[in-house]
């Protein structure tokens, strides 16, 4: 299991870790959705408890929206699920700078309750986790 380098990976240059999982769908949930854990915290739930991550097929496919590029892009990662499915979306701005993947335009409470607005991942760990999660889930997609 991956461990966080710094629990409250704020924009101070600290390196965070990403762990991806998925809910299997019915009967546990209404649909299959992706969990994105940043430094051990469920980023989607901490950002907006009404949201559920989009399906792994949308987020994890090779070359999909979570793959970083030199040009920053805004990616939808979750949609409103509670109290009913709705039009609201949760987005993250993803960009690649050298060997660092940067997620920005965030706003969720860290371990200490302070707001986290940006996190940085080592490219190798980040891509390895996206690819690991895809391989683990591709038979269920």
MIRO-257372 format. One record per residue: residue number from 1; z, x, y of N, C-alpha, C in turn. Coordinates in steps of 0.02 Angstrom, whole numbers, plus 50000, padded with zeros to 5 digits. Last residue first. Layout:
<atoms>
ATOM  num   n_zz   n_xx   n_yy  ca_zz  ca_xx  ca_yy   c_zz   c_xx   c_yy
ATOM  NUM      Z      X      Y      Z      X      Y      Z      X      Y
...
</atoms>
This chain:
<atoms>
ATOM  num   n_zz   n_xx   n_yy  ca_zz  ca_xx  ca_yy   c_zz   c_xx   c_yy
ATOM  141  49186  49267  49824  49152  49243  49885  49099  49193  49870
ATOM  140  49243  49324  49717  49269  49258  49735  49234  49229  49797
ATOM  139  49191  49447  49706  49181  49403  49649  49203  49332  49664
ATOM  138  49237  49508  49824  49167  49488  49818  49153  49443  49759
ATOM  137  49366  49555  49841  49355  49484  49849  49284  49462  49832
ATOM  136  49364  49692  49824  49415  49653  49788  49400  49579  49788
ATOM  135  49262  49728  49913  49253  49740  49841  49302  49698  49800
ATOM  134  49325  49692  50035  49262  49660  50014  49253  49667  49939
ATOM  133  49434  49780  50035  49446  49708  50034  49383  49670  50011
ATOM  132  49367  49903  50041  49411  49888  49985  49421  49813  49978
ATOM  131  49300  49891  50165  49261  49897  50103  49303  49882  50041
ATOM  130  49411  49886  50251  49361  49831  50251  49322  49832  50186
ATOM  129  49471  50009  50217  49506  49947  50205  49458  49887  50204
ATOM  128  49375  50102  50258  49398  50101  50189  49432  50035  50171
ATOM  127  49371  50077  50394  49313  50060  50353  49331  50057  50279
ATOM  126  49506  50123  50424  49481  50056  50442  49423  50036  50397
ATOM  125  49511  50256  50382  49557  50207  50354  49531  50136  50365
ATOM  124  49405  50311  50462  49404  50316  50389  49450  50264  50356
ATOM  123  49446  50285  50596  49385  50256  50569  49385  50256  50492
ATOM  122  49609  50240  50635  49565  50295  50613  49505  50263  50579
ATOM  121  49631  50120  50765  49631  50137  50694  49589  50199  50683
ATOM  120  49727  50044  50892  49677  50094  50873  49687  50112  50799
ATOM  119  49749  49899  50995  49769  49942  50938  49710  49987  50921
ATOM  118  49813  49811  51135  49761  49852  51106  49790  49891  51048
ATOM  117  49922  49734  51168  49857  49716  51197  49799  49754  51167
ATOM  116  50072  49666  51126  50023  49716  51105  49955  49692  51129
ATOM  115  50225  49637  51208  50155  49617  51198  50111  49676  51177
ATOM  114  50381  49652  51120  50336  49669  51175  50264  49651  51158
ATOM  113  50451  49634  51003  50441  49576  51047  50396  49589  51106
ATOM  112  50453  49739  50918  50506  49738  50968  50500  49678  51016
ATOM  111  50339  49715  50841  50404  49715  50809  50461  49707  50860
ATOM  110  50239  49620  50961  50250  49673  50912  50319  49665  50881
ATOM  109  50149  49472  50996  50212  49508  50999  50217  49560  50943
ATOM  108  49983  49485  51066  50030  49459  51016  50093  49501  51018
ATOM  107  49835  49495  51119  49898  49475  51151  49941  49443  51097
ATOM  106  49686  49591  51149  49736  49561  51105  49795  49537  51147
ATOM  105  49583  49666  51199  49588  49595  51219  49634  49557  51172
ATOM  104  49533  49775  51061  49564  49759  51125  49558  49685  51140
ATOM  103  49529  49895  50941  49531  49823  50950  49566  49811  51016
ATOM  102  49435  50035  50902  49481  50006  50950  49473  49930  50951
ATOM  101  49425  50169  50794  49405  50099  50804  49458  50068  50849
ATOM  100  49378  50337  50809  49430  50287  50821  49399  50218  50830
ATOM   99  49296  50445  50814  49323  50428  50748  49378  50375  50754
ATOM   98  49209  50385  50950  49218  50443  50906  49239  50421  50837
ATOM   97  49245  50228  50961  49246  50285  51007  49261  50347  50964
ATOM   96  49190  50066  50941  49198  50131  50908  49195  50185  50961
ATOM   95  49267  49906  50963  49221  49959  50983  49239  50023  50946
ATOM   94  49294  49734  50980  49293  49792  50935  49243  49843  50961
ATOM   93  49396  49608  51032  49342  49652  51056  49347  49716  51015
ATOM   92  49424  49455  50952  49446  49523  50964  49385  49562  50988
ATOM   91  49474  49281  50956  49425  49335  50957  49460  49402  50969
ATOM   90  49493  49123  50892  49528  49184  50909  49478  49241  50904
ATOM   89  49447  48960  50951  49433  49020  50912  49476  49078  50937
ATOM   88  49444  48781  50944  49472  48843  50970  49459  48901  50922
ATOM   87  49400  48662  50886  49351  48707  50914  49378  48774  50938
ATOM   86  49491  48627  50731  49468  48613  50799  49421  48667  50824
ATOM   85  49582  48549  50602  49529  48596  50622  49501  48577  50690
ATOM   84  49748  48507  50659  49686  48489  50625  49634  48542  50643
ATOM   83  49851  48574  50722  49869  48525  50670  49808  48500  50632
ATOM   82  49777  48710  50631  49834  48665  50640  49835  48635  50709
ATOM   81  49663  48786  50643  49673  48749  50581  49727  48696  50589
ATOM   80  49544  48870  50739  49601  48825  50740  49604  48786  50674
ATOM   79  49491  49027  50671  49477  48962  50702  49540  48918  50696
ATOM   78  49455  49203  50689  49495  49147  50665  49476  49083  50703
ATOM   77  49368  49295  50740  49401  49312  50677  49441  49254  50648
ATOM   76  49229  49337  50833  49273  49281  50813  49302  49298  50745
ATOM   75  49213  49479  50933  49205  49451  50866  49254  49393  50857
ATOM   74  49123  49567  51051  49177  49519  51041  49163  49480  50977
ATOM   73  49088  49742  51054  49067  49672  51043  49129  49629  51032
ATOM   72  49032  49896  51124  49085  49848  51111  49057  49778  51099
ATOM   71  48929  50009  51043  48929  49957  51095  48984  49907  51080
ATOM   70  48955  50077  50926  48967  50111  50989  48970  50061  51047
ATOM   69  49040  49966  50811  48980  49998  50837  48999  50033  50903
ATOM   68  49129  49919  50661  49125  49940  50731  49059  49973  50749
ATOM   67  49132  49775  50566  49107  49844  50568  49097  49864  50640
ATOM   66  49161  49643  50574  49217  49689  50580  49194  49762  50582
ATOM   65  49038  49574  50551  49066  49578  50618  49125  49626  50627
ATOM   64  48951  49675  50424  48973  49614  50457  49009  49626  50523
ATOM   63  48910  49775  50342  48879  49772  50408  48900  49711  50448
ATOM   62  48954  49678  50203  48931  49743  50227  48892  49735  50293
ATOM   61  49076  49550  50244  49012  49570  50215  48991  49639  50243
ATOM   60  49193  49502  50303  49195  49564  50264  49128  49588  50237
ATOM   59  49180  49379  50374  49208  49439  50406  49196  49504  50369
ATOM   58  49118  49282  50293  49097  49291  50362  49119  49358  50390
ATOM   57  49185  49294  50172  49111  49299  50172  49085  49311  50243
ATOM   56  49317  49265  50206  49297  49335  50191  49222  49344  50192
ATOM   55  49329  49145  50342  49320  49163  50271  49298  49235  50262
ATOM   54  49445  49173  50477  49382  49149  50450  49376  49173  50377
ATOM   53  49621  49138  50482  49565  49185  50482  49503  49153  50452
ATOM   52  49684  49005  50577  49677  49035  50511  49616  49080  50514
ATOM   51  49798  48950  50708  49736  48980  50683  49742  49002  50610
ATOM   50  49916  48915  50762  49871  48860  50743  49809  48885  50707
ATOM   49  49980  49029  50803  49999  49000  50738  49956  48941  50717
ATOM   48  49912  49165  50868  49909  49092  50878  49921  49059  50811
ATOM   47  49960  49294  50841  49922  49281  50902  49920  49207  50919
ATOM   46  50023  49287  50720  50064  49307  50778  50027  49294  50844
ATOM   45  49915  49251  50638  49972  49205  50645  50015  49222  50706
ATOM   44  49834  49368  50654  49809  49301  50671  49868  49254  50684
ATOM   43  49915  49477  50608  49890  49474  50676  49868  49404  50697
ATOM   42  50050  49500  50524  49994  49454  50518  49968  49441  50589
ATOM   41  50097  49671  50517  50105  49606  50549  50042  49564  50541
ATOM   40  50069  49797  50470  50112  49754  50430  50123  49685  50458
ATOM   39  49976  49848  50561  50043  49879  50556  50093  49833  50521
ATOM   38  49898  49701  50545  49897  49761  50586  49968  49788  50587
ATOM   37  49813  49605  50432  49879  49633  50447  49870  49698  50485
ATOM   36  49726  49466  50419  49718  49532  50449  49787  49557  50469
ATOM   35  49665  49360  50294  49724  49384  50330  49709  49454  50356
ATOM   34  49541  49234  50281  49558  49305  50281  49622  49317  50321
ATOM   33  49532  49089  50172  49531  49122  50237  49559  49193  50232
ATOM   32  49475  48946  50091  49485  49018  50085  49483  49048  50156
ATOM   31  49562  48794  50139  49502  48834  50128  49520  48907  50120
ATOM   30  49688  48736  50135  49630  48692  50136  49565  48730  50123
ATOM   29  49792  48819  50011  49769  48806  50080  49708  48761  50077
ATOM   28  49826  48804  49875  49872  48837  49921  49856  48821  49994
ATOM   27  49735  48753  49786  49778  48705  49820  49826  48737  49870
ATOM   26  49612  48804  49905  49648  48751  49871  49676  48775  49805
ATOM   25  49627  48982  49944  49602  48914  49958  49642  48863  49919
ATOM   24  49678  49109  49931  49629  49086  49882  49600  49017  49895
ATOM   23  49679  49215  50071  49710  49157  50039  49658  49129  49991
ATOM   22  49665  49392  50072  49636  49325  50080  49677  49274  50043
ATOM   21  49683  49542  50171  49695  49502  50112  49662  49435  50122
ATOM   20  49692  49704  50237  49657  49641  50234  49671  49607  50168
ATOM   19  49767  49809  50352  49770  49786  50283  49739  49716  50282
ATOM   18  49765  49948  50457  49739  49882  50443  49745  49868  50369
ATOM   17  49872  50040  50567  49838  50031  50503  49819  49959  50494
ATOM   16  49862  50138  50720  49885  50082  50680  49849  50082  50613
ATOM   15  49913  50269  50822  49866  50247  50772  49898  50192  50729
ATOM   14  49935  50276  51000  49962  50276  50933  49910  50247  50885
ATOM   13  49889  50261  51128  49855  50309  51087  49882  50313  51016
ATOM   12  49950  50157  51189  49972  50223  51209  49940  50278  51167
ATOM   11  49931  50021  51165  49875  50060  51191  49895  50130  51215
ATOM   10  50038  50006  51020  50011  49985  51084  49957  50032  51107
ATOM    9  50100  49981  50880  50041  50019  50900  50008  49993  50964
ATOM    8  50238  49976  50831  50213  49936  50887  50153  49970  50919
ATOM    7  50254  50065  50720  50262  49993  50714  50233  49952  50771
ATOM    6  50142  50186  50675  50188  50169  50729  50194  50093  50729
ATOM    5  50083  50182  50549  50102  50246  50579  50154  50235  50633
ATOM    4  50116  50075  50412  50101  50083  50483  50124  50152  50507
ATOM    3  50045  50100  50252  50103  50094  50296  50082  50108  50367
ATOM    2  49967  50021  50113  49962  50059  50175  50025  50049  50217
ATOM    1  50000  50042  49941  50000  50000  50000  50000  50044  50063
</atoms>
